[in-house]
Amino acid sequence: MAARAVQGAAGALLVPGSLALISASFDPARRGQAIGTWSGFSGITAAIGPVLGGWLVNHSWRWAFFLNVPLAAIVLALLPRVPESRNPRAPRADLPGASLVTVGLAGVVFSLIESSRRGWTDPAILAGLAVGGAALAAFIAVEARSKSPMLPLTLFRSPTFAGANALTLFLYGALSCVFFFLPLDLIQVQGYSPLGAGAAILPFIAVLFLLSRWSGGLVARFGARGPLVLGSVVVAVGFLLLTLPGIGGSYWTTFFPGVLVLGLGMALCIAPLTTAVMNAAGEESAGIASGVNNAASRVAGLLAIALLGMLLAGVFHRDLERRVAALPIGPSARAEILAERVKLAAAEPPAGLREAEAEEVRRAVASAFVAGFHAIARASALLALLAAACAWTWIGREDLTGSTAGRGGPGS
């Protein structure tokens, strides 16, 4: 966990910096295509990661962590060729703000994730919510008064910047949650290998790579609002398609259509979304704008997995209780099965059951998990539609109101 925290801190230095360099190196007319290219190559790495990771995990899970070492070496070798960009008026690091938001998110997310196991009245859950909520409230107060805030609240005076980040919360929250639980469905319920589960997501990444530069060019021709509204609606359709597969069946007729449509929708969204954020903030605030949007996507994933994970667990528990009650087994075996509910799809039949009975239990567990996954896919479709509403309501409103709030604010 400590090593992953170090990786997270290092990642926070990478993504905002890369987008800030792109913003400084390309004028607004070409920036959309440049960001589209950036998105496409991000898609390549996202495609390679699950497949290679799945293959490595088949040998040893430890091997998967070595994958970053040669990639980091290549990046270090290329860095001298990258043009530099800096802001002479850049503010100092906001250590109080960073500390408060870290404590706040940690407390809230811990409570949400652990609530299904410990219960809402558990002292640790109540303490996490109290400390997390207080820290987040203090964070907003500190940022409003800080001379060099990590989250300049003035940026949110721009309707496009505020709307783009609200869209990010809904869209990336939905996507992160579905892609967190989809491999569990594929491996534990559908019987895919880790390598097969990674390969199942390849159509999503392939479409993202092939269309990202094209969708980035749409911003210069049509603006960001249209592609974002359409893309978010297409993503919602993709989530609904993932509610159709049951247990078994060919990948091409079950999960492939949903994964493909999700890729198309996100290809329409990513480059226009990032371009809208960068253009709304202005060149001097490019680094901060990119950092805020990247943080919004990560926070969205954390909160969505925690909240929709509770939805999945609730549906799973109720469905499993109903199915177990109908099984021709004794009350002690039923109690043992229900005691395994916290393991979700990994729950195992009690020892001592006949093979036919054990198979019925496995079928009940798998069916209950599929019901839970379908519930979060439907909820994710609703979040994607809310993202479309955000784009329609706020993106590009500066063109109508003449507002330029947030531009030229604190440096990157």
N, C-alpha and C positions, 0 to 999 in steps of 0.2 A: 504493500500500500504506500509506503514511503517512496519507493522507486517510481510508482505511478504518479505520485504527487510531483516529483521532480520532472517527470515527462510532461505533465500538464503545464507546469511553469515554463518549461522550454517551448512547448507548443504555443503558449500565449505570446512568446516573442517572435514566432515565425509567421503566422498567418496575417496579422495586421501589418507587419512590416512588408510582406510581399505585395499586398494590395496597395499600400501606400506608395511603394516604388512604381507600380503600374500607373497609379493616379498621377504621379509626378512626371512620368515619362511619356504619357499620351494625352493629347488634347481631348476635350469632351466628345468630339465627333468620332474619334477612333477608339475611345476608351471602352465602349460597349463590346466591340469585337475583341479587344485585348483581354478584357475580363472574361469574355466567353472562351477564349483560348486557355486562360488560366483555369477556368472551370473544367474544360475538357481534359486537360492534363491531370487535374485533380481526380477526374473520373477514372483515368488509366490506373492510377495508384490504388484507388478504391476497388477497381476490378481485380487487380493482381493480389491485393491483400487477402480477401476472403479465400481465394482459391489456393494461394500458397500457404496461407495460415491453416486451412483445412488439411492440406497435404502434410504439413509439418506436425500438426497436432496428432495425426495418425501415428507418428513415430514418437514424439514427446512434446508435451505442451511447452516445455522450456525452449525448444528450438524456435518457436514462433517469435520469441522476443529478440532473437539474433537477427531477424529480418531487417530491423532498423539500422543495424551497424553499417553494412555496405552502402545503404542509401544515404546515410549521414556523411559517409566518406566522400561520396560523389558530390553532394551539395557543397561540402567544404572546398572541394577542388574547383567547383564552378564559381564560387563566390567572388574571387578576384575580378571576374569578368562582368559582374553586375554593377551598373552605375549607382552611385550613392545619392541619397537625398536626405536632407535634414532641415529642420526649422530652427533658425537661430533664436527664436523666442519660445522654444519648447519649455513647458513647465516642468517642475520637479515631480518626482514620483509621489503619488498620493498614498502613503503608507497607512494612515488612519482609515481612509476609505476602503482600501484593499482588505485590511484586516476585518473591518466590520462586515463587508459583503461576504467574505469567506465564512465567517462565523455564522452569519445569518442564513446563508444557503445551506451550510452543513447542518444546522439545527433543524430547519424546516424539512429538508430532504430526508434526513435520518428519521424524523418522526413519521413522515408519510410512508416510507418504505417499511419501517418496523411496526406500524400500527396494526397491520393485518395479523402479525404474529403475537404481539404483546397486548393489543387492545388499547383503545383510546384513553382508558383511565390509568394506564401504567404510569408511574411517576417519571420514568425516563422519557416517555412520549410527551407528557405535559411539559417537562422541563425543556426538551428540545424545541417545542413549539414556542414556549415563552421566550427562551433565549434567542432563538432564531428570529422571531418576530420583532423583538426589541432591537436586535442588532440591525435588521434591515431598516427599521424606522429611524434609528440613529444614523445609518448610512445616508439616507435621503437628506436628513438635517445637516449632516457634515458636508455633503456635496453642495448643498445650496449656499453654504457659507465659505467654502474653501476657495482660496485664490488659485489653486491649481488642481481642480477636481479630476479624478479618473473618469467620472461620468458627468460631463458638463451638461447641466439640465437645460441650458439655453439652446442646445442643439435640437431639443424636442419642440421648440417653437416652430420649426419647419414642419408643415403637415406631411411632406413626403418622407422626411427622416423618421418622424413619429409613426406614420403609417407603415413604413417599410419594416421597422423593428417590431411593431405589433403583428404584422404579417409573418415575420420570421418566427415569433413565439408560437403562433398557431400552426404554421406549416411544418416547421422543423420539429416541433414537439410531436406532432402526429407521425411524421416520418420516422423519427428516432424510436418512438414506442413500437411501431409496427415492425421495424427492422430489428429491434431488440428481441421480440418474441417470435418472429417468423422462423429463425433458425431452430428454436426450441420445438416448434410445430413440425418443421421438416425432419429434424433428427430424432426427437423422442416419440413423435406420433406417426409420422409418415415413413420412418425407417431410412431416411437418407443418411449417408455417411457425412462426416464433417466436410470432406472435399466436395461432395455432391451438394450440400447445403450452400457452400460458398459459390459454387458454379451456378446454382439456381438464381442468384442475384445478378449474374453477368448481363442479361438483357437490359436491365435497368442502367447499368454502367455504360454499356455499349451505346445505347441511345443518347445518354447524357453526353458522352464524348463526341459523338458524330454531329449533334445538333447544337452544342453550346455556343460555338462561334457564330453560327447562323442566328441563333436567338439573341446573342449580344448585338448583332447588327440591326435587329428589329427596333432597338431603342432609338437609334438615330432616325429611323423612318417613321415610327408610329408613337414613340414615347414608351414609357415603362408600364403605364396602367393597363393597357389592353393585353399585352402578353402575360402580365401577372394575374389578371382576372381569369383569362382563359386557362392558363397553366394550372392555377389553383383548382378550378373546376375539373379539369382533366385528372388531377391528382385525386380528387374526391371520387371520381369514377373508378380509378385504379384501386382505391381502398375498398370500394363496394364489390369489385370483382374478386377481391381476396376473401369476401364472406361466402363465396359460393362453394369452394372445395370442401369435401367432407374428409373421409379417411380413405386413402388409396387412390388409385387412378393414375393415368399418365401425367407427368409434369406438364406436357404441352397443352393439355386440356384443362388443367386445374390451376396451377400457380403462374404459368407463363403469361397468360393474358393480363393478369393484374400487375405483375412485375413490369411487363412491357409498357403498359399504359402509365404506370407510375413514372417510369423513365421519361416518357414523352412529356408528361406534365411538368416534372422537375426541370427538364431541359428548357422548357419555355419560361421557367421562373428564375433559375439561379443567376444567370448573367444579368437580366434586367433588374432583379432585386439588388444585386451588389452594385450595379451601375447607378441605380437610383439613390442608394445610400451615399455613395462616394460623391456624386454630383450635388446632392442636397447639402452636404457638409462643407464643400469647398476644399480646395487643394491644401490649405494650411492645416485643416482639421482632418485630413484623410486618414492618418494613423489612428486617431482617436475614434473616428467614425467606424473604421474597419474593426477596431477592437471591440467597440460597443456591439456592433452587429454580430461579430463572431461570438462574443459572450452571450448575446441573446439566444443564439442558436444552441449553445451548449446548455444554458440554463433551461431552455425549453425542453431539451431532451431529458434532463434530470427530473424536472417537474412532471412531464408527461409520463415518463416511465413509472414514477412513483404513484401518480394519481390514477392513470389508466391501469397500472398494475394492480391497484386496489380493486378496480372494476373487474379485471380478469379474474382475480382471486375470488371475489364475491360470486360471480357467475359460476366459476368452476366449483366452488363449495356447494352452492345450491343444486346445481345440476348433478354433481356426484352423489349428494345425499339422496336425491330422487331416484337415481339409477341404482344405487346400492340397496335402497329399500325394496326394490323390485327383484333383487337377486335371490335365488333359492339357497341361501347360506345362513348360518347361525348368527345370533346377535353378537357374540364375541368376535366373530370374523368381521362383521360390519363395523364394530367399534374400532378394530385394528386398522381397517381400511381408512376410516374417517380420520383417525389419528395421523395418517400419512399425508393429509391434504396439503400441508405446508410445502410438500415437495412438488406439488402440481403434477405435471405429466410424468415426473420421475417416480411417482408413488408405485410401490410394488405390492403384489398380492400377499396376504399373510401366508406363512408357512403352514403346511398341513392340508391345504385345499387340493382337491383333485385337479388334474390338468385342465379339464373342461371348465371347472369353476374358476380356476386362476385366469384362464383366457377370457372368461366373461368379465372378470374384474379389470383386466388390462383394457378390454374394450370400453368399459364404463369410464375408466380414467381418461383414456384417449378421447372419447366423445365429449366428456366434460371439458377437457382442455380446448378442444376445437370450438365448443360453444363460447368459452371465454375469449378465445382469439377473435372469433367473429364479432363479439361485443366491442372489443377495442378497435377493430377495423371499422365498424360503423361509427364509433365515436370519433375516430380519426378522420373519417369522411366529413363529419360535421365540422371539425376543426379546420379542415381544408376549405370548406365553404365560408367559414368565418374569415379565413385569410383572404379569400376572394372579395368579401365585403370590405375588408380593410383597404385593399388595393383600390376598389371602386370609390370609396369614400374619401381617401386621403392622398393617394399617390398623384403627383402632378398638380396639386391644388395651388402651388406657388404661381403657376402660369395664369391662374384665374384671379388670384388675390394680389399678386405682385409681391408677396412675402418672400423675403430672403433671410428669415431668421435662422440663426445657427451658422451662417457662413462667415468665414473670417474670424471664428471664435478662437479658443485656445489652440495652440499649435499641436502638431502631431508629435 
